Amino acid sequence: MSTLDFPVFPAGFVWGTATAAYQIEGAVDEHGRGPSIWDTFSHTPGKTAHGDTGDVACDHFHRYGQDIGLLKELGAGAYRFSVAWPRIQPHGKGPANVEGLDFYQRLVDELGDAGITPCLTLYHWDLPQALEDAGGWRVRDTADRFAEYAAIVHAALADRVPMWTTLNEPYCSAFIGYAEGRHAPGATEGHGALAAAHHLLVGHGLAVQAMRAQQYGDEKFGITLNMAHVTPATDSPEDRGAAVRAELLQNRVFSDPLLAGRWPEAEREVWSPISDFSFRQDGDLEIVQQPLDFFGVNNYAPQYAKHSPSADTDLTLRVASDIDVVDNPLAELPRTAMAWPVEADGLRRLLTWLAAEYPNLPPVYITENGSAYVDTVDGAGEVADPDRVAYLDGHLRAVHQAIGEGVDVRGYFCWSLMDNFEWGYGYTKRFGLIYVDYETQKRIPKSSYHWYHQLVTR
């Protein structure tokens, strides 16, 4: 698909790619790194496809120079990566592990030498196991520890890193990790998952306060939420109610306190049977609602909410994610290898909903957007992925349309730079612009890599 007829984005629009530490780094027991909840979870039988772990992943810890070379050839001006908390504080508290911090010093320096802007995420789900053993995100102390960790990393790298994201997708950390149990730490809870969601927000606010207190220049601070535009599957009252609940769980638990300074209206009605919200303290809303310099949006697909009563009729025993809703996307929509529907206009609808719902919305960056397909190396040693090219083309046109409708979108980070450990799916799903042969660690740029290069270097 040609980029010649592609619409022109505003001057200064940021083009980038994204990765996450546990998904690519490997070297999980080198240079003083401590265990994370994902080390524990992935080594627990039955938790990941084929028992896959991030022990080696893409071996980025040792091959980062090669990967930065591929980034430079790609031509995108920014790179979003995450720092592994247990590489900095092996036990989740105390002084920095110098060897772990040195790795990110080298990474940031090499990015700078390559002319690539480093965009740092402090937390992409790899909580130090020692903190989980002490209660994890269910307890307030973890929020305090997170702020201390943020200050350590910021003090070391703020002179070279202009863009700081506190949390990536707290929805996944709280509800997939503490309610559904599909992600680390694998818990299935009601009150505990809601407490985790709250303490993640408090941790974000405390971290922003800590970093702003030591601000060195004009670095920007924000957070990234994974969000979806929610539509009732039908116009029935039941499905309209399901859409309200789905929007609460997927979006408003986090976006309302962050962007509007309020707790979501529907939360008490939905969750009072499982929680008294006693984890909240006076002043928490003020901590959470720190002024944001940018707002990160991760989006892969829209959601069509259908009312579906749970088999568990005892509301007091439900996990927090059990809200009598299933996703029922339109049957005619194509699907990715994740079985997610492909509907680019869902991203436009989400962006315009955000701007309308939150009049004080900060500048937006699409911090993740991409697709998994079944990629294979052909006889010539190349990887053609036309479906991914079509996905990216459609979603970027949707972003451009949202900008034209008044949404202040400043940049786009494609997920992902390279194939990697896809959490519970192990190595069975490939999202990368670069194909990774996990046995040899050979990198092969896919046709989508070359398409994206043409787009961002026009």
C-alpha positions as a Markdown table, in Angstrom:
| # | Residue | x | y | z |
|---|---|---|---|---|
| 1 | Met | 0.0 | 0.0 | 0.0 |
| 2 | Ser | 1.6 | 3.2 | -1.1 |
| 3 | Thr | 2.3 | 6.1 | 1.2 |
| 4 | Leu | 2.3 | 8.6 | -1.7 |
| 5 | Asp | -1.4 | 9.5 | -1.2 |
| 6 | Phe | -1.2 | 9.5 | 2.5 |
| 7 | Pro | -2.5 | 12.7 | 4.3 |
| 8 | Val | 0.0 | 15.1 | 5.7 |
| 9 | Phe | 0.2 | 15.3 | 9.5 |
| 10 | Pro | 0.9 | 18.5 | 11.4 |
| 11 | Ala | 4.4 | 19.9 | 11.5 |
| 12 | Gly | 6.3 | 18.4 | 14.5 |
| 13 | Phe | 4.1 | 15.3 | 14.7 |
| 14 | Val | 6.1 | 12.6 | 16.5 |
| 15 | Trp | 6.6 | 9.2 | 14.8 |
| 16 | Gly | 7.8 | 6.4 | 16.9 |
| 17 | Thr | 7.7 | 2.7 | 17.9 |
| 18 | Ala | 7.3 | 1.1 | 21.2 |
| 19 | Thr | 8.5 | -1.9 | 23.3 |
| 20 | Ala | 8.4 | -3.0 | 26.9 |
| 21 | Ala | 11.2 | -4.3 | 29.1 |
| 22 | Tyr | 10.0 | -7.8 | 30.1 |
| 23 | Gln | 8.9 | -8.5 | 26.6 |
| 24 | Ile | 12.3 | -7.9 | 24.9 |
| 25 | Glu | 15.2 | -7.6 | 27.3 |
| 26 | Gly | 15.9 | -11.1 | 28.7 |
| 27 | Ala | 18.9 | -11.2 | 31.0 |
| 28 | Val | 16.5 | -11.6 | 33.9 |
| 29 | Asp | 19.1 | -12.7 | 36.4 |
| 30 | Glu | 22.1 | -10.6 | 35.2 |
| 31 | His | 23.7 | -7.6 | 36.8 |
| 32 | Gly | 21.7 | -7.6 | 40.0 |
| 33 | Arg | 18.2 | -7.7 | 38.6 |
| 34 | Gly | 15.7 | -9.1 | 41.0 |
| 35 | Pro | 12.6 | -11.2 | 40.2 |
| 36 | Ser | 9.4 | -9.6 | 39.0 |
| 37 | Ile | 5.8 | -10.9 | 39.2 |
| 38 | Trp | 6.1 | -11.8 | 35.5 |
| 39 | Asp | 9.2 | -14.0 | 36.2 |
| 40 | Thr | 7.1 | -15.8 | 38.8 |
| 41 | Phe | 4.0 | -16.0 | 36.8 |
| 42 | Ser | 5.6 | -17.2 | 33.5 |
| 43 | His | 7.5 | -19.9 | 35.4 |
| 44 | Thr | 4.2 | -21.2 | 36.9 |
| 45 | Pro | 3.0 | -24.2 | 34.9 |
| 46 | Gly | 0.0 | -23.5 | 32.8 |
| 47 | Lys | 0.1 | -19.7 | 32.9 |
| 48 | Thr | 1.6 | -19.0 | 29.5 |
| 49 | Ala | 1.4 | -20.7 | 26.1 |
| 50 | His | 3.9 | -23.5 | 25.9 |
| 51 | Gly | 5.3 | -22.4 | 29.2 |
| 52 | Asp | 7.1 | -19.5 | 27.5 |
| 53 | Thr | 9.0 | -17.0 | 29.7 |
| 54 | Gly | 10.8 | -13.7 | 29.2 |
| 55 | Asp | 14.1 | -15.2 | 30.4 |
| 56 | Val | 15.7 | -14.5 | 27.0 |
| 57 | Ala | 12.9 | -12.9 | 25.0 |
| 58 | Cys | 14.6 | -10.9 | 22.2 |
| 59 | Asp | 17.9 | -10.7 | 24.2 |
| 60 | His | 17.7 | -6.9 | 23.8 |
| 61 | Phe | 19.8 | -6.4 | 27.0 |
| 62 | His | 22.8 | -7.7 | 25.0 |
| 63 | Arg | 21.7 | -6.7 | 21.5 |
| 64 | Tyr | 20.4 | -3.2 | 22.1 |
| 65 | Gly | 23.0 | -1.7 | 19.8 |
| 66 | Gln | 21.8 | -3.7 | 16.9 |
| 67 | Asp | 18.2 | -2.8 | 17.7 |
| 68 | Ile | 19.0 | 0.9 | 17.9 |
| 69 | Gly | 20.6 | 0.5 | 14.5 |
| 70 | Leu | 17.4 | -0.9 | 13.1 |
| 71 | Leu | 15.5 | 2.0 | 14.7 |
| 72 | Lys | 17.8 | 4.5 | 13.1 |
| 73 | Glu | 17.3 | 2.8 | 9.7 |
| 74 | Leu | 13.5 | 2.9 | 10.2 |
| 75 | Gly | 13.7 | 6.7 | 10.4 |
| 76 | Ala | 11.1 | 7.2 | 13.2 |
| 77 | Gly | 12.3 | 10.0 | 15.5 |
| 78 | Ala | 11.2 | 8.6 | 18.8 |
| 79 | Tyr | 11.4 | 5.3 | 20.7 |
| 80 | Arg | 9.1 | 4.4 | 23.6 |
| 81 | Phe | 10.6 | 1.8 | 26.0 |
| 82 | Ser | 10.1 | 0.8 | 29.6 |
| 83 | Val | 12.4 | 0.5 | 32.5 |
| 84 | Ala | 12.4 | -2.8 | 34.5 |
| 85 | Trp | 11.7 | -1.8 | 38.1 |
| 86 | Pro | 13.5 | -4.9 | 39.5 |
| 87 | Arg | 16.6 | -4.1 | 37.4 |
| 88 | Ile | 16.7 | -0.8 | 39.3 |
| 89 | Gln | 15.5 | -1.9 | 42.8 |
| 90 | Pro | 15.8 | -5.7 | 42.9 |
| 91 | His | 13.6 | -5.8 | 46.0 |
| 92 | Gly | 11.4 | -2.8 | 45.2 |
| 93 | Lys | 13.0 | -0.4 | 47.6 |
| 94 | Gly | 16.3 | 0.9 | 48.7 |
| 95 | Pro | 19.2 | 2.4 | 46.7 |
| 96 | Ala | 19.5 | 1.9 | 43.0 |
| 97 | Asn | 21.3 | -1.1 | 41.6 |
| 98 | Val | 24.1 | 0.7 | 39.7 |
| 99 | Glu | 24.6 | -2.0 | 37.1 |
| 100 | Gly | 20.9 | -2.0 | 36.3 |
| 101 | Leu | 20.7 | 1.7 | 36.0 |
| 102 | Asp | 23.9 | 1.7 | 33.8 |
| 103 | Phe | 22.1 | -0.3 | 31.2 |
| 104 | Tyr | 19.5 | 2.4 | 30.7 |
| 105 | Gln | 22.2 | 5.0 | 30.8 |
| 106 | Arg | 23.9 | 3.3 | 27.8 |
| 107 | Leu | 20.6 | 2.7 | 26.0 |
| 108 | Val | 19.6 | 6.4 | 26.3 |
| 109 | Asp | 23.0 | 7.6 | 25.3 |
| 110 | Glu | 23.0 | 5.4 | 22.2 |
| 111 | Leu | 19.5 | 6.5 | 21.3 |
| 112 | Gly | 20.7 | 10.1 | 21.5 |
| 113 | Asp | 23.8 | 9.4 | 19.3 |
| 114 | Ala | 21.4 | 7.9 | 16.7 |
| 115 | Gly | 19.2 | 11.0 | 16.8 |
| 116 | Ile | 16.3 | 9.2 | 18.3 |
| 117 | Thr | 14.3 | 10.8 | 21.2 |
| 118 | Pro | 14.0 | 8.4 | 24.2 |
| 119 | Cys | 10.4 | 8.3 | 25.6 |
| 120 | Leu | 10.5 | 6.4 | 28.9 |
| 121 | Thr | 7.8 | 4.4 | 30.7 |
| 122 | Leu | 8.4 | 3.7 | 34.3 |
| 123 | Tyr | 6.0 | 0.8 | 34.8 |
| 124 | His | 5.0 | -1.8 | 32.2 |
| 125 | Trp | 3.7 | -4.5 | 34.6 |
| 126 | Asp | 7.0 | -5.9 | 36.0 |
| 127 | Leu | 6.4 | -5.3 | 39.7 |
| 128 | Pro | 9.3 | -6.5 | 41.9 |
| 129 | Gln | 8.2 | -9.9 | 43.4 |
| 130 | Ala | 9.2 | -8.7 | 46.9 |
| 131 | Leu | 6.5 | -6.0 | 46.7 |
| 132 | Glu | 3.9 | -8.4 | 45.5 |
| 133 | Asp | 4.8 | -10.7 | 48.5 |
| 134 | Ala | 4.0 | -7.7 | 50.7 |
| 135 | Gly | 0.6 | -7.1 | 49.2 |
| 136 | Gly | 1.4 | -5.7 | 45.7 |
| 137 | Trp | -0.8 | -3.0 | 44.3 |
| 138 | Arg | -3.6 | -4.0 | 46.7 |
| 139 | Val | -1.7 | -2.0 | 49.4 |
| 140 | Arg | -0.8 | 1.7 | 49.6 |
| 141 | Asp | 2.8 | 1.1 | 50.4 |
| 142 | Thr | 3.4 | 0.0 | 46.8 |
| 143 | Ala | 2.3 | 3.4 | 45.6 |
| 144 | Asp | 4.9 | 5.0 | 47.9 |
| 145 | Arg | 7.6 | 2.7 | 46.7 |
| 146 | Phe | 6.7 | 3.5 | 43.1 |
| 147 | Ala | 7.3 | 7.2 | 43.7 |
| 148 | Glu | 10.7 | 6.5 | 45.2 |
| 149 | Tyr | 11.6 | 4.4 | 42.2 |
| 150 | Ala | 10.4 | 7.1 | 39.8 |
| 151 | Ala | 12.6 | 9.7 | 41.6 |
| 152 | Ile | 15.7 | 7.4 | 41.2 |
| 153 | Val | 15.2 | 6.9 | 37.5 |
| 154 | His | 14.3 | 10.5 | 36.9 |
| 155 | Ala | 17.3 | 11.8 | 38.7 |
| 156 | Ala | 19.6 | 9.6 | 36.6 |
| 157 | Leu | 18.1 | 10.2 | 33.1 |
| 158 | Ala | 16.0 | 13.4 | 33.1 |
| 159 | Asp | 18.8 | 15.3 | 31.4 |
| 160 | Arg | 18.4 | 13.1 | 28.3 |
| 161 | Val | 14.8 | 11.9 | 28.4 |
| 162 | Pro | 12.2 | 14.5 | 27.6 |
| 163 | Met | 9.0 | 12.3 | 27.8 |
| 164 | Trp | 8.1 | 10.4 | 31.0 |
| 165 | Thr | 5.2 | 8.1 | 31.3 |
| 166 | Thr | 4.4 | 6.8 | 34.7 |
| 167 | Leu | 2.1 | 3.7 | 34.1 |
| 168 | Asn | 1.3 | 1.7 | 31.0 |
| 169 | Glu | -2.2 | 0.4 | 30.9 |
| 170 | Pro | -3.2 | 0.3 | 34.6 |
| 171 | Tyr | -6.4 | -1.4 | 33.5 |
| 172 | Cys | -4.4 | -4.5 | 32.6 |
| 173 | Ser | -2.3 | -4.4 | 35.8 |
| 174 | Ala | -5.4 | -4.1 | 38.0 |
| 175 | Phe | -8.2 | -6.0 | 36.3 |
| 176 | Ile | -6.4 | -8.6 | 34.1 |
| 177 | Gly | -3.7 | -9.2 | 36.8 |
| 178 | Tyr | -5.8 | -9.0 | 40.0 |
| 179 | Ala | -9.3 | -9.9 | 38.8 |
| 180 | Glu | -9.2 | -12.1 | 35.7 |
| 181 | Gly | -5.9 | -13.8 | 36.7 |
| 182 | Arg | -4.7 | -14.0 | 33.1 |
| 183 | His | -1.7 | -11.7 | 33.8 |
| 184 | Ala | 0.7 | -11.6 | 36.7 |
| 185 | Pro | 0.2 | -11.9 | 39.6 |
| 186 | Gly | -2.6 | -14.2 | 38.6 |
| 187 | Ala | -5.1 | -13.2 | 41.3 |
| 188 | Thr | -8.9 | -13.4 | 41.0 |
| 189 | Glu | -10.3 | -10.8 | 43.4 |
| 190 | Gly | -13.0 | -8.3 | 43.8 |
| 191 | His | -12.1 | -5.7 | 46.4 |
| 192 | Gly | -8.4 | -6.4 | 45.9 |
| 193 | Ala | -8.5 | -5.6 | 42.2 |
| 194 | Leu | -10.3 | -2.3 | 42.8 |
| 195 | Ala | -7.8 | -1.5 | 45.5 |
| 196 | Ala | -5.0 | -2.2 | 43.0 |
| 197 | Ala | -6.6 | 0.1 | 40.4 |
| 198 | His | -6.8 | 2.8 | 43.0 |
| 199 | His | -3.3 | 2.5 | 44.3 |
| 200 | Leu | -1.9 | 2.4 | 40.8 |
| 201 | Leu | -3.5 | 5.9 | 40.3 |
| 202 | Val | -2.1 | 7.1 | 43.6 |
| 203 | Gly | 1.3 | 5.8 | 42.6 |
| 204 | His | 1.0 | 7.7 | 39.4 |
| 205 | Gly | 0.2 | 10.9 | 41.2 |
| 206 | Leu | 3.0 | 10.5 | 43.8 |
| 207 | Ala | 5.5 | 9.7 | 41.0 |
| 208 | Val | 4.6 | 12.8 | 39.1 |
| 209 | Gln | 4.9 | 14.9 | 42.2 |
| 210 | Ala | 8.3 | 13.3 | 43.0 |
| 211 | Met | 9.7 | 13.9 | 39.5 |
| 212 | Arg | 8.3 | 17.5 | 39.2 |
| 213 | Ala | 10.0 | 18.3 | 42.6 |
| 214 | Gln | 13.4 | 17.5 | 41.0 |
| 215 | Gln | 12.6 | 18.7 | 37.4 |
| 216 | Tyr | 15.7 | 19.5 | 35.5 |
| 217 | Gly | 14.4 | 21.1 | 32.3 |
| 218 | Asp | 11.3 | 21.0 | 30.2 |
| 219 | Glu | 10.6 | 17.2 | 30.5 |
| 220 | Lys | 7.0 | 16.2 | 30.1 |
| 221 | Phe | 5.0 | 13.9 | 32.4 |
| 222 | Gly | 2.0 | 11.8 | 31.5 |
| 223 | Ile | 0.3 | 8.4 | 31.8 |
| 224 | Thr | -0.9 | 5.9 | 29.2 |
| 225 | Leu | -4.3 | 4.2 | 29.4 |
| 226 | Asn | -5.5 | 1.4 | 27.1 |
| 227 | Met | -8.9 | 2.6 | 26.1 |
| 228 | Ala | -11.7 | 1.5 | 23.7 |
| 229 | His | -14.7 | 3.3 | 22.2 |
| 230 | Val | -17.7 | 1.5 | 23.6 |
| 231 | Thr | -20.9 | 1.0 | 21.7 |
| 232 | Pro | -24.0 | -1.0 | 22.8 |
| 233 | Ala | -24.2 | -4.2 | 20.7 |
| 234 | Thr | -27.9 | -3.4 | 20.1 |
| 235 | Asp | -30.2 | -0.5 | 21.1 |
| 236 | Ser | -31.9 | -2.6 | 23.8 |
| 237 | Pro | -32.0 | -1.2 | 27.4 |
| 238 | Glu | -30.0 | -4.2 | 28.6 |
| 239 | Asp | -27.2 | -3.5 | 26.1 |
| 240 | Arg | -27.2 | 0.2 | 26.7 |
| 241 | Gly | -26.7 | -0.6 | 30.4 |
| 242 | Ala | -23.9 | -3.0 | 29.5 |
| 243 | Ala | -22.2 | -0.2 | 27.6 |
| 244 | Val | -22.2 | 2.0 | 30.6 |
| 245 | Arg | -20.6 | -0.7 | 32.7 |
| 246 | Ala | -18.1 | -1.6 | 30.0 |
| 247 | Glu | -17.1 | 2.1 | 29.6 |
| 248 | Leu | -16.7 | 2.3 | 33.4 |
| 249 | Leu | -14.4 | -0.7 | 33.6 |
| 250 | Gln | -12.4 | -0.1 | 30.4 |
| 251 | Asn | -12.1 | 3.7 | 30.5 |
| 252 | Arg | -13.7 | 5.7 | 33.3 |
| 253 | Val | -12.1 | 4.0 | 36.3 |
| 254 | Phe | -8.9 | 5.8 | 35.3 |
| 255 | Ser | -9.9 | 8.6 | 32.9 |
| 256 | Asp | -12.5 | 10.2 | 35.2 |
| 257 | Pro | -10.2 | 10.8 | 38.2 |
| 258 | Leu | -7.2 | 11.7 | 36.0 |
| 259 | Leu | -8.9 | 14.0 | 33.6 |
| 260 | Ala | -12.0 | 15.2 | 35.4 |
| 261 | Gly | -11.1 | 15.0 | 39.1 |
| 262 | Arg | -14.0 | 12.8 | 40.0 |
| 263 | Trp | -14.6 | 9.2 | 40.8 |
| 264 | Pro | -16.9 | 7.5 | 38.2 |
| 265 | Glu | -20.6 | 7.9 | 38.9 |
| 266 | Ala | -21.5 | 4.2 | 38.2 |
| 267 | Glu | -18.8 | 2.6 | 40.4 |
| 268 | Arg | -20.9 | 2.3 | 43.5 |
| 269 | Glu | -23.8 | 0.7 | 41.8 |
| 270 | Val | -21.6 | -1.8 | 39.9 |
| 271 | Trp | -19.2 | -2.7 | 42.7 |
| 272 | Ser | -20.8 | -2.0 | 46.1 |
| 273 | Pro | -21.5 | -5.8 | 46.6 |
| 274 | Ile | -17.8 | -6.5 | 46.5 |
| 275 | Ser | -16.1 | -3.4 | 47.9 |
| 276 | Asp | -16.7 | -0.6 | 50.4 |
| 277 | Phe | -13.9 | 1.4 | 48.8 |
| 278 | Ser | -12.1 | 1.7 | 52.1 |
| 279 | Phe | -8.8 | 1.9 | 50.3 |
| 280 | Arg | -9.5 | 5.5 | 49.5 |
| 281 | Gln | -8.2 | 8.3 | 51.8 |
| 282 | Asp | -9.0 | 12.0 | 52.1 |
| 283 | Gly | -6.9 | 13.9 | 49.6 |
| 284 | Asp | -6.4 | 11.0 | 47.2 |
| 285 | Leu | -8.3 | 12.6 | 44.4 |
| 286 | Glu | -5.9 | 15.6 | 44.6 |
| 287 | Ile | -2.9 | 13.3 | 44.4 |
| 288 | Val | -4.3 | 11.4 | 41.4 |
| 289 | Gln | -5.3 | 14.5 | 39.4 |
| 290 | Gln | -1.8 | 15.9 | 38.9 |
| 291 | Pro | -1.6 | 18.3 | 35.9 |
| 292 | Leu | -0.5 | 16.2 | 32.9 |
| 293 | Asp | 1.7 | 17.5 | 30.1 |
| 294 | Phe | 0.4 | 14.7 | 27.8 |
| 295 | Phe | -2.1 | 11.8 | 27.7 |
| 296 | Gly | -1.1 | 8.5 | 26.2 |
| 297 | Val | -3.7 | 6.3 | 24.5 |
| 298 | Asn | -3.2 | 2.7 | 23.6 |
| 299 | Asn | -5.9 | 1.3 | 21.3 |
| 300 | Tyr | -6.3 | -1.8 | 19.2 |
| 301 | Ala | -10.0 | -2.3 | 18.7 |
| 302 | Pro | -13.4 | -0.8 | 19.6 |
| 303 | Gln | -15.8 | -2.6 | 22.0 |
| 304 | Tyr | -19.4 | -3.6 | 21.4 |
| 305 | Ala | -21.0 | -4.2 | 24.8 |
| 306 | Lys | -23.7 | -6.9 | 25.1 |
| 307 | His | -25.5 | -7.7 | 28.4 |
| 308 | Ser | -24.6 | -11.2 | 29.5 |
| 309 | Pro | -25.6 | -12.3 | 33.0 |
| 310 | Ser | -22.9 | -14.1 | 34.9 |
| 311 | Ala | -23.4 | -17.6 | 36.0 |
| 312 | Asp | -22.3 | -16.5 | 39.5 |
| 313 | Thr | -25.4 | -15.0 | 41.0 |
| 314 | Asp | -23.8 | -14.2 | 44.4 |
| 315 | Leu | -22.7 | -10.7 | 43.7 |
| 316 | Thr | -20.5 | -10.6 | 46.8 |
| 317 | Leu | -18.2 | -13.4 | 45.4 |
| 318 | Arg | -17.6 | -11.9 | 42.0 |
| 319 | Val | -14.3 | -10.7 | 40.7 |
| 320 | Ala | -14.1 | -7.0 | 39.8 |
| 321 | Ser | -14.1 | -7.6 | 36.1 |
| 322 | Asp | -17.3 | -9.6 | 36.1 |
| 323 | Ile | -19.9 | -6.9 | 35.2 |
| 324 | Asp | -22.4 | -9.0 | 33.2 |
| 325 | Val | -20.9 | -7.8 | 29.8 |
| 326 | Val | -19.4 | -9.6 | 26.9 |
| 327 | Asp | -17.8 | -8.0 | 23.8 |
| 328 | Asn | -19.9 | -8.7 | 20.7 |
| 329 | Pro | -18.2 | -7.0 | 17.7 |
| 330 | Leu | -19.8 | -6.9 | 14.3 |
| 331 | Ala | -19.5 | -10.3 | 12.6 |
| 332 | Glu | -18.4 | -8.7 | 9.3 |
| 333 | Leu | -15.3 | -7.1 | 10.7 |
| 334 | Pro | -12.0 | -8.8 | 9.9 |
| 335 | Arg | -10.0 | -10.1 | 12.8 |
| 336 | Thr | -6.3 | -10.1 | 13.7 |
| 337 | Ala | -4.5 | -13.2 | 15.0 |
| 338 | Met | -5.6 | -12.1 | 18.5 |
| 339 | Ala | -9.2 | -12.4 | 17.2 |
| 340 | Trp | -9.6 | -8.7 | 17.8 |
| 341 | Pro | -11.9 | -6.9 | 15.3 |
| 342 | Val | -10.3 | -4.5 | 12.9 |
| 343 | Glu | -12.3 | -1.2 | 12.7 |
| 344 | Ala | -10.0 | 1.8 | 12.2 |
| 345 | Asp | -12.9 | 4.3 | 12.8 |
| 346 | Gly | -13.1 | 3.0 | 16.4 |
| 347 | Leu | -9.9 | 4.9 | 17.1 |
| 348 | Arg | -11.3 | 8.1 | 15.6 |
| 349 | Arg | -14.5 | 7.7 | 17.7 |
| 350 | Leu | -12.4 | 7.1 | 20.8 |
| 351 | Leu | -10.4 | 10.2 | 20.3 |
| 352 | Thr | -13.4 | 12.4 | 19.6 |
| 353 | Trp | -15.2 | 11.0 | 22.6 |
| 354 | Leu | -12.2 | 11.8 | 24.8 |
| 355 | Ala | -12.0 | 15.4 | 23.6 |
| 356 | Ala | -15.7 | 15.9 | 24.1 |
| 357 | Glu | -15.9 | 14.2 | 27.5 |
| 358 | Tyr | -12.8 | 15.9 | 28.9 |
| 359 | Pro | -12.6 | 19.5 | 27.8 |
| 360 | Asn | -9.2 | 20.0 | 29.5 |
| 361 | Leu | -7.7 | 16.9 | 27.7 |
| 362 | Pro | -3.9 | 17.4 | 27.4 |
| 363 | Pro | -2.1 | 16.8 | 24.1 |
| 364 | Val | -2.6 | 13.2 | 23.1 |
| 365 | Tyr | -0.1 | 10.7 | 21.9 |
| 366 | Ile | -1.1 | 7.3 | 20.5 |
| 367 | Thr | 1.4 | 5.4 | 22.5 |
| 368 | Glu | 0.4 | 1.9 | 21.2 |
| 369 | Asn | -1.5 | 0.8 | 18.1 |
| 370 | Gly | -0.7 | -2.2 | 16.0 |
| 371 | Ser | -1.8 | -5.8 | 15.1 |
| 372 | Ala | -0.7 | -9.4 | 15.4 |
| 373 | Tyr | -0.8 | -11.6 | 12.3 |
| 374 | Val | 0.7 | -15.0 | 11.4 |
| 375 | Asp | 4.0 | -13.9 | 9.9 |
| 376 | Thr | 6.3 | -16.3 | 8.0 |
| 377 | Val | 9.7 | -16.0 | 6.4 |
| 378 | Asp | 9.5 | -16.8 | 2.7 |
| 379 | Gly | 12.1 | -18.6 | 0.5 |
| 380 | Ala | 13.9 | -15.3 | -0.2 |
| 381 | Gly | 14.3 | -14.7 | 3.6 |
| 382 | Glu | 11.7 | -11.9 | 3.6 |
| 383 | Val | 8.5 | -11.4 | 5.6 |
| 384 | Ala | 5.5 | -9.9 | 3.8 |
| 385 | Asp | 2.7 | -8.7 | 6.1 |
| 386 | Pro | 0.2 | -6.8 | 4.0 |
| 387 | Asp | -2.6 | -7.2 | 6.6 |
| 388 | Arg | -0.5 | -5.2 | 9.1 |
| 389 | Val | 0.2 | -2.5 | 6.5 |
| 390 | Ala | -3.5 | -2.2 | 5.8 |
| 391 | Tyr | -4.2 | -2.0 | 9.6 |
| 392 | Leu | -1.6 | 0.7 | 10.2 |
| 393 | Asp | -2.8 | 2.6 | 7.1 |
| 394 | Gly | -6.4 | 2.6 | 8.2 |
| 395 | His | -5.7 | 3.5 | 11.8 |
| 396 | Leu | -3.3 | 6.3 | 10.9 |
| 397 | Arg | -5.9 | 7.8 | 8.5 |
| 398 | Ala | -8.4 | 7.6 | 11.4 |
| 399 | Val | -5.9 | 9.6 | 13.6 |
| 400 | His | -5.5 | 12.2 | 10.9 |
| 401 | Gln | -9.3 | 12.5 | 10.6 |
| 402 | Ala | -9.6 | 13.0 | 14.4 |
| 403 | Ile | -7.0 | 15.7 | 14.2 |
| 404 | Gly | -9.1 | 17.4 | 11.5 |
| 405 | Glu | -12.0 | 17.2 | 13.9 |
| 406 | Gly | -10.1 | 19.1 | 16.5 |
| 407 | Val | -8.4 | 16.5 | 18.6 |
| 408 | Asp | -4.9 | 17.6 | 19.6 |
| 409 | Val | -2.9 | 14.4 | 18.7 |
| 410 | Arg | 0.8 | 15.1 | 18.7 |
| 411 | Gly | 2.3 | 11.7 | 17.9 |
| 412 | Tyr | 2.0 | 8.0 | 17.1 |
| 413 | Phe | 4.0 | 5.0 | 18.4 |
| 414 | Cys | 3.5 | 1.8 | 16.5 |
| 415 | Trp | 3.3 | -1.4 | 18.6 |
| 416 | Ser | 5.7 | -2.9 | 18.3 |
| 417 | Leu | 9.3 | -2.4 | 17.0 |
| 418 | Met | 9.9 | -6.1 | 17.0 |
| 419 | Asp | 8.1 | -9.4 | 17.7 |
| 420 | Asn | 8.4 | -10.2 | 21.4 |
| 421 | Phe | 7.1 | -12.1 | 24.5 |
| 422 | Glu | 3.3 | -11.5 | 24.2 |
| 423 | Trp | 2.5 | -12.1 | 27.9 |
| 424 | Gly | 0.2 | -15.0 | 28.4 |
| 425 | Tyr | 0.4 | -15.8 | 24.7 |
| 426 | Gly | 4.1 | -16.4 | 25.0 |
| 427 | Tyr | 5.8 | -16.3 | 21.6 |
| 428 | Thr | 2.8 | -17.4 | 19.6 |
| 429 | Lys | 1.7 | -13.9 | 18.6 |
| 430 | Arg | 3.7 | -11.5 | 16.5 |
| 431 | Phe | 3.1 | -7.7 | 16.6 |
| 432 | Gly | 6.5 | -6.5 | 15.3 |
| 433 | Leu | 7.6 | -4.4 | 12.4 |
| 434 | Ile | 10.7 | -6.6 | 12.7 |
| 435 | Tyr | 10.4 | -10.4 | 12.6 |
| 436 | Val | 12.5 | -12.1 | 15.4 |
| 437 | Asp | 13.7 | -15.7 | 14.9 |
| 438 | Tyr | 13.8 | -16.6 | 18.6 |
| 439 | Glu | 16.2 | -19.6 | 18.1 |
| 440 | Thr | 18.9 | -17.5 | 16.3 |
| 441 | Gln | 17.8 | -14.0 | 17.5 |
| 442 | Lys | 18.0 | -12.9 | 13.8 |
| 443 | Arg | 16.0 | -9.8 | 13.0 |
| 444 | Ile | 14.2 | -9.5 | 9.7 |
| 445 | Pro | 12.5 | -6.2 | 8.9 |
| 446 | Lys | 9.0 | -7.0 | 7.5 |
| 447 | Ser | 7.3 | -5.2 | 4.7 |
| 448 | Ser | 5.4 | -3.1 | 7.3 |
| 449 | Tyr | 8.8 | -1.8 | 8.5 |
| 450 | His | 9.6 | -0.6 | 5.0 |
| 451 | Trp | 6.1 | 0.9 | 4.6 |
| 452 | Tyr | 6.4 | 2.7 | 7.9 |
| 453 | His | 9.9 | 3.9 | 6.9 |
| 454 | Gln | 8.5 | 5.4 | 3.7 |
| 455 | Leu | 5.7 | 7.1 | 5.7 |
| 456 | Val | 7.8 | 8.7 | 8.4 |
| 457 | Thr | 10.6 | 9.8 | 6.2 |
| 458 | Arg | 8.5 | 11.5 | 3.4 |
